[in-house]
């Protein structure tokens, strides 16, 4: 069994486990673990902040391989909003991205949506869409008022 398949089997019990493995892979610049998080589908999609739509495993792998060439990506998901139903899970997170520079740590925020499907191999990522955030955490929440 290939190493990446073995790893995928280890964290496929829930969408939360796959998400943890995805961000762990970013922190460790581990391309094999990162790719093991993705579904084996032709139409998987990834969009990085300001980047093009990457469709398919080969395009996604190439983009992350280039990114990891500059080192690990220190993105930490915060403020998870989750919707799960019928074998699909949508997670929206605010990613805290820390860049280590000569001047110290620079922090940026990214708004990301991760979509997971329950496949024959367990939960897998089918879409990751990240948009540039602001320098500070911004979130607008308005609760609906129930009329009875």
Secondary structure, DSSP 8 states (H G I E B T S, - for coil): --HHHHHHHHSTT-HHHHHHHHHHHHHHT-HHHHHHTB-S-TT-EEE-TT--EEESHHHHHHHHHHHHTT---EEEEEEEEEEEETTEEEEEEEEEEEEEETTEEEEEEEEEEEEEEEETTEEEEEEEEEEE--SS------------
